Amino acid sequence: MEDTKHLILAILKFFDDQQRSVDLTPDAIESLEVATQCLESAYGISIRDVDAVARYPLPGSLPEIFSAGLGQLNIPAASTADRESAERLKAEGNEFMRVERYDAAIDCYTRAIQLDRRNAVYYSNRAAAYGKAGEQQKAIDDCKSALAIDPKYSKAFSRKGLAHSALGQHREARDCFKKALELDPTNDSYRDNLRQAEQSVREADQSGGAGSGVGGLNIGGMDLSSLLNNPALMNMATSMLSNPQMQSMMANMMSTNAQAGEAAGGPQGISSLLQAGQQLAQQMQQQNPELVEQLRSQMKPNSDSKPDDDKSSSS
């Protein structure tokens, strides 16, 4: 019955989407409304039921799930030899990820998929590699493929959320992290990512949906909005920037760039910025080593960016 309700919820969501279609006549839309009421009455479930929607997460729209399912039905099961070869390629890809050779990792996971296209882990691991390589839409597509195979694959939901976050699609990211946390309620990484996504959505709403600059920006697992809202960090930055030596250094940097007629992004500008950054870091380390350690802990890579080593996405 649980699987049936999951299916009915997907159908109801599809009907709801179709009622907004410009291709349907008013009579057709009314028929969908009647069909919706009949299904809700028969199965006791509704897309307006927040608990039901949370309990039965969908990896995509019903047409997407249907298309992916048809594709999987047409894919023959891999032979034992092919599965073993695919696992070796996955292990190679995981090693390439460890040393940050993302293109090589993508190639290994792609060849593993070609050998065993029914394994959700290969798609999810390739999504992680695509995300690290900056190809977020490809990461999203691979997560969809993984979830079509295993709709309860929490890490695929989380990786999809990370890709949406990188694209500034914070509402989509929030929904993905919610589903990941529902499937794995004890995962602190999912909870932290959800908190950051919700904060980014709130900031976007407060700014009229136009975004909020650095608010909510997450780079390498570091939440810049949280850092900039850290009073200790901001007090330290203010103190350092009021230091006459630091002011002199910044003034010299700006003067040098102006005299050279170079943009800030030019070679000399970048060199000066790096020099300034190094001196700032040194002063921060001397003045407050505990805060520096706190910042380093926030910069640690998100665990979801690491590939899966196990064979089963559900284990």
Secondary structure, DSSP 8 states (H G I E B T S, - for coil): -HHHHHHHHHHHHHHHHHTT-TTS-HHHHHHHHHHHHHHHHHHT--TT-HHHHHHS--SS-HHHHHHHHHHHHTS----HHHHHHHHHHHHHHHHHHHTT-HHHHHHHHHHHHHH-TT-HHHHHHHHHHHHHTT-HHHHHHHHHHHHHH-TT-HHHHHHHHHHHHHTT-HHHHHHHHHHHHHHSTT-HHHHHHHHHHHHHHHHHHHTTTS--TTTT-EETTEEHHHHHT-HHHHHHHHHHHTSHHHHHHHHHHHHHHHHHT--TTSHHHHHHHHHHHHHHHHHHHHH-HHHHHHHHHHTS--GGGS---SS-TT-
